[in-house]
Amino acid sequence: MVVVKTQNLVKRYGDLLALDNVNFDIEEGQIVGLLGPNGAGKSTLISCITSISSYDSGSVEIFGKEMKQKAYDIKKDIGIVPQDLSFYPNMSAYGNVKFFSSLYGFKGKKLEEQVKKALEFVGLWEKRKQKPKKYSGGMKRRLNIACAIAHSPKLVIMDEPTVGIDPQSRNHILDSIRTLNRQGATIIYTSHYMEEVETLCSHINIMDNGRIIASGTKAQLKNMVSDESTLEIELENIAFNIIDKIKKIDGVVEAYIDNNRLLVVLRGKNIDEILLAINESKGSIVSVNMKKCTLEDVFFSLTGRTLRD
């Protein structure tokens, strides 16, 4: 069953074409990663899918039905975990989850069961009486998830759910997402952490400039650039004009600097020419390493940018 289907979705903000004929399909039971640099159109696509924003042309279907602003029969089966925290900081965690659950028609004993289930799921039941303004960053993120899933949605959309938290809280959230999926939820997941998408997602879509430019499993995406490799060179000092010189070398697809590392995506074996160019620019090489193709390499090869740009 296709849970989400967009056809030729177009969204404009004045002269800006935010979504350019986007076709986006999600099968039931998938965890689908949505990747793209800032401004690629990810948040706009999610807003249009959930009818938070209108769109200029095209169509959106959820669970085989046309998605409209007042399609409450569809929305009751959708949970949205926004990037910004969305709860009341001066209300207890229990009160927050109870409030959001009640919006979906739960009452009485069933409402109490849903609240307890959601708070236990995110590991906050013992802290349910506390106000979230006293929570750590990771606990706030977990409460954000509890508020979004307390009505047991079939489709869960997560927009940067682990931003700015500690590794332990991040691992807890990732494990929770896997459990949600095993319990039957289909999940759309956006993140600026490539490793999260690699470990979580069964299918990945890469967006840039309002379009989906690549779609497939991790293996399928890597096969798109299988003849490429990444040369990772650690340098003590870097002359920034080195990038222009290296890009002119035959076989170099892209080159960029990340902290004290020079990363070169290349086809072929022109490593000697690259090292010579660095020496001529008076760069001091600490180490050289040839990496296998990663999802980050695929992303950079397709967009010319790193994920956090």
C-alpha positions in Angstrom: 0.0 0.0 0.0 1.2 3.5 -0.9 0.9 5.6 2.3 2.1 9.0 0.8 1.9 9.9 -2.9 2.6 13.3 -4.4 2.3 14.0 -8.1 4.0 17.0 -9.8 3.8 19.0 -6.6 4.6 22.7 -7.2 4.9 25.4 -4.5 5.9 29.0 -5.1 6.7 31.8 -2.7 6.6 34.8 -5.0 9.4 34.3 -7.5 10.9 31.5 -5.6 10.1 28.0 -6.8 10.2 26.0 -3.6 8.9 22.7 -5.0 9.5 21.9 -8.6 7.2 19.1 -9.8 8.0 16.8 -6.8 6.9 13.1 -7.1 7.3 11.4 -3.8 6.0 7.9 -2.9 6.2 6.1 0.4 5.2 2.5 0.9 3.6 1.2 4.0 6.1 0.1 6.6 9.1 2.1 5.3 11.3 4.5 7.2 12.1 7.0 4.5 14.9 9.5 4.9 14.5 13.0 3.4 17.9 14.6 2.9 18.9 18.0 1.5 21.0 21.0 2.3 19.3 24.0 3.9 16.8 25.6 1.5 16.4 22.4 -0.5 12.6 22.2 0.1 12.3 19.5 2.7 10.2 21.5 5.2 8.1 22.9 2.4 7.4 19.4 1.1 6.4 18.2 4.6 4.1 21.3 5.1 2.4 20.6 1.8 2.0 16.8 2.5 0.3 17.6 5.9 -1.8 20.5 4.4 -0.1 23.0 6.8 0.7 24.9 3.6 -1.2 25.1 0.4 0.5 24.3 -3.0 0.0 25.8 -6.4 -0.5 22.6 -8.5 -0.1 18.9 -8.4 -1.7 16.5 -5.9 -1.2 14.9 -2.5 -2.7 11.5 -1.4 -2.4 10.0 2.0 -3.6 6.4 2.6 -5.1 6.5 -0.9 -7.2 9.6 -0.3 -6.8 13.2 -1.4 -5.2 15.3 1.4 -7.1 18.5 2.1 -6.9 21.1 4.9 -10.1 19.7 6.6 -9.4 16.0 5.9 -9.7 15.1 9.6 -10.3 11.4 8.8 -6.8 11.3 7.4 -5.1 13.6 9.9 -6.2 11.5 12.8 -3.7 8.8 11.6 -0.8 11.2 11.2 1.7 12.3 13.9 4.1 15.2 13.4 7.2 15.7 15.4 8.3 19.3 14.5 11.9 20.6 14.6 10.8 23.3 17.1 9.6 22.0 20.5 5.8 22.0 20.5 4.4 21.7 24.0 3.5 23.9 27.0 6.6 24.4 29.2 4.6 25.3 32.3 2.3 22.3 32.1 3.4 18.9 33.4 4.6 16.3 30.9 1.5 14.2 31.7 -0.8 17.3 31.2 0.9 18.0 27.8 0.5 14.5 26.4 -3.1 14.3 27.8 -4.0 17.6 26.1 -2.6 16.6 22.7 -4.2 13.1 22.9 -7.6 14.6 23.8 -7.5 16.5 20.5 -8.0 13.2 18.7 -11.1 12.3 20.6 -9.7 10.1 23.4 -11.6 10.4 26.7 -11.7 8.8 30.2 -9.8 5.6 30.8 -8.7 5.2 27.1 -7.2 8.7 27.3 -5.3 7.8 30.4 -4.0 4.6 28.8 -2.8 6.4 25.7 -1.0 9.0 27.8 0.8 6.4 29.9 1.7 4.3 26.9 3.3 7.3 25.2 5.2 8.5 28.2 6.5 5.0 28.9 7.5 4.6 25.3 9.8 7.6 25.5 11.0 6.8 29.0 9.4 9.7 30.8 6.7 8.1 32.8 8.6 8.5 36.1 9.1 12.2 35.3 5.5 12.7 34.2 4.6 15.2 37.0 7.5 17.5 36.2 7.2 20.6 34.0 9.2 20.3 30.8 10.9 23.6 31.4 13.0 21.7 34.0 13.8 18.9 31.5 17.2 18.4 29.8 17.3 19.0 26.1 17.1 15.3 25.4 14.0 14.9 27.6 12.3 17.8 25.9 12.9 16.1 22.5 11.4 12.8 23.9 8.4 14.7 25.2 8.0 16.3 21.8 7.7 12.8 20.3 5.3 11.6 23.0 2.9 14.4 22.2 3.0 13.5 18.6 2.5 9.7 18.9 0.1 9.4 21.8 -2.9 8.9 19.4 -1.1 5.9 17.8 -0.7 7.3 14.3 0.0 5.1 11.3 2.2 7.8 9.6 4.8 9.6 11.7 6.7 12.6 10.2 9.8 13.6 12.1 11.6 16.8 11.3 15.1 16.9 12.9 14.0 15.1 16.1 17.5 14.8 17.5 18.9 18.2 16.9 21.1 19.6 19.7 20.9 16.7 22.1 23.4 14.4 23.8 24.5 11.0 22.3 22.6 9.0 24.9 19.3 10.8 24.3 19.9 10.5 20.5 20.4 6.7 20.8 17.2 6.5 22.9 15.2 8.3 20.2 16.6 6.3 17.4 15.7 3.1 19.2 12.2 4.4 19.8 11.9 5.2 16.1 12.8 1.6 15.2 10.3 0.3 17.7 7.6 2.5 16.3 8.3 1.1 12.9 8.2 -2.5 14.1 4.8 -1.7 15.6 3.5 -0.8 12.2 4.2 3.0 11.8 5.4 4.3 8.5 8.0 7.1 9.1 9.3 10.1 7.2 12.6 11.2 8.7 14.6 14.4 8.0 18.0 15.0 9.6 21.3 16.8 9.2 23.0 13.7 10.7 23.9 11.5 7.8 24.8 8.6 10.0 21.2 8.6 11.5 19.7 8.3 8.0 22.2 5.5 7.0 21.3 3.4 10.1 17.6 4.0 10.2 16.2 4.4 6.8 15.1 1.7 4.3 14.7 4.2 1.5 16.3 7.6 1.0 15.3 10.7 -1.1 17.8 13.5 -1.7 16.4 17.0 -2.4 18.0 20.0 -3.9 16.6 23.2 -5.3 13.0 22.1 -4.8 13.4 18.8 -6.6 14.0 15.2 -5.6 17.3 14.5 -7.5 17.8 10.9 -6.3 15.8 8.2 -4.7 16.5 4.6 -3.7 18.0 2.4 -1.0 21.4 3.2 0.4 23.0 0.6 -1.8 21.2 1.9 -4.9 22.3 5.4 -4.3 25.9 4.3 -3.7 25.8 2.5 -7.0 25.0 5.8 -8.8 28.6 6.9 -8.0 30.2 3.5 -7.7 33.1 4.5 -10.0 34.0 7.3 -7.6 36.1 7.3 -4.5 37.0 9.9 -1.9 40.5 10.9 -1.1 40.8 12.2 2.5 43.9 14.3 3.1 44.7 15.7 6.6 46.7 18.9 6.4 48.6 21.0 9.0 48.1 24.1 6.9 45.8 24.7 4.0 46.0 27.2 1.2 42.4 27.8 0.2 43.3 28.4 -3.4 44.2 24.7 -3.5 40.6 23.9 -4.2 40.5 25.7 -7.6 43.8 23.9 -8.6 42.6 20.5 -7.7 39.2 20.9 -9.4 41.1 21.3 -12.7 42.8 17.9 -12.4 41.5 15.3 -14.7 39.1 12.9 -13.0 38.3 15.2 -10.0 34.5 15.4 -9.5 34.5 17.7 -6.5 36.8 19.0 -3.8 36.1 20.8 -0.5 37.6 21.5 2.8 36.2 20.2 6.1 38.1 21.6 9.1 41.7 20.5 8.6 40.8 17.9 6.0 40.8 18.2 2.2 38.2 15.8 0.7 38.4 15.0 -3.0 35.8 13.0 -4.9 37.5 11.5 -8.0 37.2 9.0 -10.8 40.4 7.3 -11.6 43.8 7.3 -9.9 45.3 10.7 -10.3 46.4 10.9 -6.7 50.0 11.9 -7.6 48.8 15.0 -9.4 46.6 15.9 -6.4 49.5 15.5 -3.9 51.8 17.5 -6.2 49.3 20.4 -6.4 49.2 20.4 -2.5 53.0 20.5 -2.3 53.2 23.3 -4.8 50.7 25.3 -2.7 53.0 24.7 0.3 50.4 22.5 2.1 51.8 20.2 4.8 50.3 16.7 4.5 49.8 14.7 7.8 48.0 11.7 6.4 46.3 10.4 3.2 43.4 8.0 3.2 41.3 6.5 0.4 37.7 6.0 1.6 35.0 3.8 0.2 31.9 5.5 -1.2 29.6 6.7 1.6 26.2 8.2 1.6 27.8 11.5 2.4 29.9 11.2 -0.8 26.8 10.4 -2.8 25.1 13.5 -1.4 28.0 15.8 -2.1 28.5 14.3 -5.6 24.8 15.1 -6.4 24.4 18.4 -4.7 27.9 19.9 -4.6 27.3 20.6 -0.9 27.7 19.0 2.5 24.5 18.1 4.3 24.9 20.9 6.9 25.5 23.7 4.2 
